[in-house]
Amino acid sequence: MKYYTLDAVVNNDHVRFNKYFCTRNEAIAYMFDYLNGKYIYGSEVEEEYPLSGDKHNIEYVLTNNNRFNVQRHCL
């Protein structure tokens, strides 16, 4: 079984989400909903790259200098 976790740096504050996601896209959508809830609109992914060479741990850099990380885990 696979699941995904999400953490972020929003306005220079580390945010850890205590939630698990079934898909990477679900985690990404949740992040953009979170940003909209914090009145941070118009965010777009500017760059994405794997952390530590791991294709299952991807960091997404946004146009407004915020960033988030989605990591896949297996049970």
C-alpha positions in Angstrom: 0.0 0.0 0.0 1.3 3.5 -0.9 0.5 6.8 0.7 1.8 10.3 0.4 2.7 13.0 3.0 2.9 16.7 2.6 4.9 19.5 4.2 5.6 23.0 3.2 7.4 26.3 3.7 4.8 29.1 3.5 5.8 32.7 4.1 9.1 31.3 5.7 7.2 29.2 8.2 7.4 25.4 8.1 4.0 23.7 7.9 3.6 20.0 8.5 0.3 18.4 7.6 -0.9 15.5 9.8 -2.8 14.0 6.9 -2.1 11.1 4.5 -3.1 11.2 0.8 -3.9 8.4 -1.6 -2.3 10.1 -4.6 0.3 12.7 -5.3 -2.3 14.8 -7.2 -4.6 14.7 -4.1 -1.7 16.1 -2.0 -0.9 18.8 -4.5 -4.6 19.9 -4.7 -4.8 20.0 -0.9 -1.7 22.3 -0.9 -3.3 24.8 -3.3 -6.5 24.7 -1.3 -4.5 25.5 1.8 -2.8 28.4 0.1 -6.1 29.8 -1.1 -7.4 29.5 2.5 -4.4 31.6 3.6 -5.3 34.2 1.0 -2.3 33.3 -1.1 -3.7 33.4 -4.6 -2.2 32.8 -8.0 0.4 30.3 -7.0 1.9 28.3 -9.8 4.6 25.6 -9.8 7.7 27.2 -11.2 10.0 24.2 -10.7 9.9 20.7 -9.4 12.8 18.4 -8.6 13.5 15.2 -6.6 15.2 15.6 -3.2 18.3 13.5 -2.6 17.9 11.9 -6.0 14.7 10.1 -4.8 12.0 10.2 -7.5 9.3 9.6 -4.9 10.3 12.7 -2.8 9.5 15.7 -4.9 9.9 19.4 -4.0 7.7 21.9 -5.8 8.9 25.5 -5.9 6.1 28.1 -6.4 6.2 31.4 -8.2 5.6 33.3 -4.9 8.7 31.9 -3.1 6.7 29.3 -1.2 7.5 25.6 -1.6 6.1 22.2 -0.7 7.3 18.6 -0.6 5.2 15.5 -1.5 6.8 12.2 -0.5 5.6 8.7 -1.3 5.8 6.0 1.4 5.1 2.3 1.2 3.7 0.0 3.9 
